[in-house]
Amino acid sequence: MQNISEPKPECKTEFQINAKVSFFKLPIFDLLFRSYFVLAMLGSLIALMLWLAHLMGYYSLTGSGLTPLVWHTHEMLFGFAATVAVGFVLTAAQTWTGAASIRGKKVFYLVVLWCLVRVLLWRNSELTVQIAIYGQALWWFSIITVFGKLVVGNNNRRNYLFIPLLSAMAIINIIILVADLKGNSELSIHLAKSVVLLFTVLMAIVGGRVIPFFTVNGAKTQAINNHALIELLLLPTAVISILVFILGHFIELPFTPAILMMLVSGLHFIRLGRWRSINTLAVPLLWSLHLAYFFMALGLFLLGLSYFQLGLTFSSALHLITIGAIGLMILSMMSRVSLGHTGRLLQPSKSIRFAFGLMVFAAIVRALLPLFNLPVLAWQLSTLLWCFAGGIFIRIYWPILSAEKISR
């Protein structure tokens, strides 16, 4: 006779199945932005602290894997910025198409894949980087496939342009890793700079759509109408300037991309001038976006100016974009999306407003202090300011992103 005190095998199996299902239904796996926002920011803090420790001689990133500069650049551009962009785009695609984006188990797999690539790259041996390259390629393939099914499958033609943009980033990402591993670090760095310019195109597309819309709704301004000629010229000119910049590494051109970069900057400034930025000063989730766009336009202008060797380095101008434009816009968008897509009011805490200020200050000191022969202080201050801002974001938004959506 069976002992009634013993649990039935099928009850145990049913419990295990229910536990497994419940795990994948955790709020953190409900849409990709929840996990990727937190992971990307946390990853950036670790990567930056390792990079600063390397620069100060307390830790060595030198090994048989990636060279230190390529490692740092890759983790900030792809481990951080591209990860947040992917989390945002796959979430926004649900709104754009009216179709459900990935959830649960598929999000979990993409989280595991992302974490695996980070661990392999942080180990930074030749073998781990080789494995990471396959993992990163699989990550990009998965992301582009999911996004493509959403927009193409629902005939959302307006957002088809994200497919070639994400594909270009993916291809360049893999080339950067492979080239550096094979000893061509110069090519890797050049292509990494190109990715920063590609991010300005992504910011121009997304920012051009959402910033005027958010401004009208959030600051209660009159309707904002973009200038038709500016909109017609902006993206083609930006793409041409990037192509010229990339080609300049392979062939000798009769001209530099300097004038094109400054022209694109001017178009951005004209565009921004129509967005009534002055009306957003009382709304942190708005002025942060406007200021990030301003930093992007200014950074592009200074990049062009750096070609004329007026004491301004390309690196300083580039960091004005990477920190002031990309970093601030990402921090602002993550704050907005984390509130809006979890059913909360778009009212960030005072701590997040302070974090916006820290990111602005980080961009300024990183760009300006090297001009006064204070590069080490620039590295130290900008890293610490970024880490404080990122730490504030994680502390405030982890409880929100890991909790159920509020129904209102």
Secondary structure, DSSP 8 states (H G I E B T S, - for coil): ---TTS--HHHHHHHHHHHHHHHHTSGGGSSHHHHHHHHHHHHHHHHHHHHHHHHTTSS---SSSS-HHHHHHHIIIIIIIIHHHHHHHHHHHHHHHSS----THHHHHHHHHHHHHHHHHHH--HHHHHHHHHHHHHHHHHHHHHHHHHHHHTT-GGGTTHHHHHHHHHHHHHHHHHHHHTT-HHHHHHHHHHHHHHHHHHHHHHHHHHHHHHHHHHH--------HHHHHHHHHHHHHHHHHHHHTTTS--SS-SHHHHHHHHHHHHHHHHTS-GGGGTT-HHHHHHHHHHHHHHHHHHHHHHHTT-SS--HHHHHHIIIIIIIIHHHHHHHHHHHHHTTT--S---HHHHHHHHHHHHHHHHHHHGGGGT-HHHHHHHHHHHHHHHHHHHHHHHHHHHTS-----
